[in-house]
Amino acid sequence: MSQETGSAQAARRIPTLRIGCAGWSLRNEQAVLAPGDGTHLERYARVFDAVEINSSFYRPHRPQTYARWAQSVPEGFRFAVKMPKAISHGKRLRDCVGELDVFLAQVRELGATLGVLLLQLPPSLAFERRSACAFFDALRARHAGPVACEPRHASWFVAGVDADLRERGISRAAADPARVSRAAVPGGDHAFEYLRLHGSPRVYYDAYADETLHRVARRMARESVDVHERWCIFDNTAAGHAMTDALALRARLG
């Protein structure tokens, strides 16, 4: 074995792992899973170390709200914040620097608890290099932290787009169910990986089978030289399965 090969193998490690849900609301029957006093967020944050804020996609939150959330969680907890629909679906990444500045001014109040920005694109939005790269360049000029993009049009899942994302330090989220085969695995910048599990076969409703959670656990625990942090967020919240699935995955990972 060469010294170079040995060094590469020595550098392989399991990345920092974060597991959570899309939102922290607790159903009555789930109170036992997050016991104790306090708000739903405070109780949730005693159990998990990450959460995805989806409400920011639909409406803005005041900076004071983000600051209050940051003060409600323990050290080491991180938020993923979904970028506004006005940017992704309304402006479709074009001429939206004003909206971007307003959003970033709000979420900066999360301080050190801001983990990642999530950009989910509409299924109808094909990759158009000029507008997409201009948007990501504008974002990178304003924000240096992790960014995960979840495109849903087939044109985004090609090698050239991955290269454009990597050049800008943008991760492509892996999604389940996947609209195309490559959507099931992370792409773009692999320093940060983000998995979004929406429920299957009924999106948002169904719980995951044990064998699926086993496969996810194996992917999460995969050693890597490049990946520093890997998230898995369960979005099958409609019938309350996100929390139980997240707990089951965490148990598999020890």
Steps between C-alpha positions, in 0.01 A plus 500: 500500500642840403532779756249709300245217499550439871451870578176510298364198683600649834311818411175316435253544784132510575385862458315694765143366484180691570152346497174687542157588368341762279348702784483450873125484568414212733180304457320408823594135465866595460529691827672203660775517236594854603400528866547787741396861521546780252397579147480236230837620369665480841372147551590393145853639540561278804454198273647607163791722400354631172172618350383637167292819503245462222271789593757749366417369152146633527535817706775718648588488867610803696866516601384494863330166436820344369690644798247348741530161332879517526472571872263204548743227397815358661853560379573278202145504362466612138217631282450444128295785356300461182536795268185692404262386231510854365862436393475142376149489354401863456815658357639157393851614608488812277524862617451405864799661673265720703302204628824314572640788705183523708499126568867489597460796734227306681675163530830652615330543837541125545870567548708186558187282493454560125616175343391506135282685252271275296382602153220280362422567135170440318474193274443731203826693545752366248868579545590822321868556561513877479219573747582212736870581524428871538269422792748269672778754448284769661420266787865410551596868503271539800513165682796266554328217689364169368230517232299201378297520180218254427421531128216293357535543123699230318729755334678566832630143534790503255875522549528858373252631756678311778822672396335844511364428848834369627678808369271713718502273805132406458386151598224322311267334747407134466124440507266209552289430304739596221353644180800375303755240607779750567273699731530217755867576569671824602673709236678830455736585785554190713656678797142520630226248421128536563241221477127582494266206552143594409328168572428209270294383324265782610704818509478686834277229655657155508761371743814333370546125512775357717702389198492855359619648828776240504618616156486863608702421813768330289519806274515739794781304666709473184855620553631776277805715440296790358177512702523697823133507600200293395135575586187288472165677535169313507219690330227234539328714760134485387418192708770551762752244374795738465594493867471124543696438181769745607530331838516158335779616266695652787469176697644308204794738494560465872 
